[in-house]
Amino acid sequence: MASFSASLQIHIRRFKYVFLAQPVSATSASVEEHARIIQALENKDRALASSVMKQNLIRPMKELYAFIQNTKEGEM
């Protein structure tokens, strides 16, 4: 339970500081992924739900990494 709670807190912080700071157009991928997750769960498609959930976690991390790299390059 503690591990799940910590993971959820990280996700919430990422949402607060990254997702909400983006223009609406940049958040459409996340909205679409969540809709696909819900649809997969409703269809009891465990494989698709799992795949899209992983994508939904990894994509923003990659975007944040790219943002940090671009910021660092701009400072040099």
The 8 nearest C-alpha neighbors of each residue, nearest first, counted from 0:
[[1, 3, 2, 4, 5, 6, 7, 8],
 [2, 0, 4, 3, 5, 6, 7, 8],
 [3, 1, 5, 4, 0, 6, 7, 8],
 [2, 4, 6, 0, 1, 5, 7, 8],
 [3, 5, 1, 7, 2, 6, 0, 8],
 [6, 4, 8, 2, 7, 3, 1, 9],
 [7, 5, 3, 9, 4, 8, 2, 10],
 [6, 8, 10, 4, 5, 9, 3, 11],
 [9, 7, 11, 5, 10, 6, 12, 4],
 [10, 8, 12, 6, 7, 11, 13, 5],
 [9, 11, 7, 13, 8, 12, 14, 6],
 [10, 12, 14, 8, 13, 9, 15, 7],
 [13, 11, 15, 9, 14, 10, 16, 8],
 [14, 12, 10, 16, 17, 11, 15, 9],
 [15, 13, 18, 11, 12, 17, 16, 10],
 [14, 16, 12, 13, 19, 17, 18, 11],
 [17, 15, 13, 14, 12, 20, 18, 19],
 [18, 16, 20, 13, 14, 19, 15, 21],
 [17, 19, 14, 20, 21, 15, 16, 26],
 [18, 20, 21, 15, 17, 16, 14, 22],
 [21, 19, 17, 18, 16, 22, 15, 14],
 [22, 20, 19, 18, 25, 23, 17, 26],
 [21, 23, 24, 25, 20, 26, 19, 18],
 [22, 24, 26, 25, 21, 27, 19, 20],
 [25, 23, 26, 22, 27, 21, 28, 30],
 [26, 24, 23, 22, 27, 21, 28, 29],
 [27, 25, 23, 24, 29, 28, 30, 18],
 [26, 28, 30, 29, 24, 25, 31, 23],
 [29, 27, 31, 30, 26, 32, 25, 24],
 [28, 30, 32, 31, 27, 26, 33, 55],
 [29, 31, 27, 33, 32, 28, 34, 26],
 [32, 30, 34, 28, 29, 33, 27, 35],
 [33, 31, 29, 35, 34, 30, 28, 36],
 [34, 32, 36, 30, 35, 31, 29, 37],
 [33, 35, 31, 37, 32, 36, 38, 30],
 [36, 34, 38, 32, 33, 37, 39, 31],
 [37, 35, 33, 48, 39, 34, 38, 40],
 [38, 36, 40, 34, 35, 39, 41, 33],
 [37, 39, 35, 41, 40, 36, 42, 34],
 [40, 38, 44, 42, 36, 48, 41, 37],
 [41, 39, 43, 37, 42, 38, 44, 36],
 [40, 42, 38, 43, 39, 37, 44, 36],
 [43, 41, 39, 40, 44, 38, 45, 37],
 [44, 42, 40, 41, 45, 39, 48, 38],
 [45, 43, 39, 42, 47, 46, 40, 48],
 [44, 46, 48, 47, 43, 49, 40, 39],
 [45, 47, 49, 48, 44, 50, 39, 51],
 [46, 48, 50, 49, 44, 45, 39, 51],
 [49, 47, 36, 45, 39, 51, 50, 46],
 [50, 48, 52, 46, 47, 51, 45, 53],
 [49, 51, 47, 53, 52, 48, 46, 54],
 [50, 52, 54, 48, 53, 49, 55, 47],
 [53, 51, 55, 49, 54, 50, 48, 56],
 [52, 54, 56, 50, 55, 51, 57, 49],
 [53, 55, 51, 57, 52, 56, 58, 50],
 [56, 54, 52, 53, 58, 57, 51, 32],
 [55, 57, 53, 54, 58, 59, 52, 60],
 [56, 58, 54, 60, 59, 55, 53, 61],
 [59, 57, 61, 60, 54, 55, 56, 62],
 [60, 58, 62, 61, 57, 63, 56, 55],
 [61, 59, 63, 57, 62, 58, 64, 56],
 [60, 62, 64, 58, 59, 63, 65, 57],
 [63, 61, 59, 65, 60, 64, 66, 58],
 [62, 64, 66, 60, 65, 61, 59, 67],
 [63, 65, 61, 67, 66, 62, 60, 68],
 [66, 64, 68, 62, 63, 67, 69, 61],
 [65, 67, 63, 69, 64, 68, 70, 62],
 [68, 66, 70, 64, 65, 69, 71, 63],
 [69, 67, 65, 71, 70, 66, 64, 72],
 [70, 68, 72, 66, 67, 71, 65, 73],
 [69, 71, 67, 73, 68, 72, 66, 74],
 [70, 72, 68, 74, 73, 69, 67, 75],
 [73, 71, 69, 75, 74, 70, 68, 67],
 [72, 74, 70, 71, 75, 69, 68, 67],
 [73, 75, 71, 72, 70, 69, 68, 67],
 [74, 72, 73, 71, 70, 69, 68, 67]]
